Amino acid sequence: MKMKKIIIVVLVIALIIVVYSYATKKKVSPPVQHGVSVLAGKASQKTMPLLIEAIGTVEAYNTVTFYSRIMGQLLKIHFKEGQDVKKGEPLFTIDPAPYQEKLKNAEAKLAQDEAQLKYNEAEAKRYAYLAEKGAVSQSDFESKQMLAATSEAIVKADRSDVDNARLNLEYCYIRAPFDGRTGAYGVNEGTMVKDNDTKLTVINQITPVYVKFSVPEKQLSEIRKYMTSGALKVQCNPSGLQEKSSDGTLSFIDNTVDSATGMIMLKGTFPNKERSLWPGQFVNVVLQLTQEQNAVIVPARAVQMSQSGPYIFIIKSDMKVEYRLVTVLRTTGDETVISKGVKPDEVVVTDGQLKLKDGFPVEIKESLSTVKTATQEKPVGPSNTKTGSTPGNKK
């Protein structure tokens, strides 16, 4: 009996120890399960321009290639290569001496033949009087009349030769037809130039300039529609450069669609007072058709593509995502215009979509590579709620 009591006491003590150890042991809370880390942005509503983007090339407003109209020695070049010139300024002088002599000879011959004409006309009048009196024969009278008429024709030819000699002399002095910028020399001083054969230089008018670009023919109807409301604005800047855009207006639509490419050529006119555009330069062109009021905008990165079409993940107030198909109108820069599927102020996922499915919990981060600390500014979230995790397991 004594042994039994001892065993019972030992068991009771052991039981007390076990119960005490469980009672004093700290309770461990279940691990918190975080949502999928994503970046987010808000849908907004604002006025958005309706734009057509293209690649264009700059063209001179006017361009002239100079050739000599006469043959002779190039006596003087009055400009430097790449110089700006004004309308009427001298560019080239071809040796005028031979043409001055030709003009003097033509004028001398004209004077001689005019004197002969004057004499023959006087003779014709005198013989007309004598013929009336019967003092001379009819044949002599007609001969004098013919000589007077012949002299008159010769004088007309002489006057034409004088005009031609003066014109050739004028061609010795080549002047700028408009304000522009000269190109490289085609010849040097002292060179013998041939008429209509020797290229002298090229002048381009670069204030203003044209920018030529092409758009698909399907956009032609929209362009013509909005042109009825006034001139359409065109902006351009050199390709690959972050320079200030130049502003111009659409001034020309070609009368034919290129059947090989399905494109139609347009031109915009730009004042180019700062000369940021240069003939032959490639530029990025933006044609603005109109301003669309109250358009719903989301960051372009929020829109993803699937077999069903474009879609977006919406972050709801419970920090779970909702999969939605959307209708995209267009993308301008880093913004996409949505016509259906998103409302203003809704929060959308902009990065991390590949890890999501409909109903997944999410945690909004400032960067997917670093975790935000408590002292940092809170990211965009539904109704500006505190960023945190939503308990629950991933599906």
Summary of the structure (lengths in Angstrom):
residues: 395
radius of gyration: 45.9
end to end distance: 62.8
largest distance: 197.9
contacts: 1118
relative contact order: 0.19
helix: 29%
strand: 38%
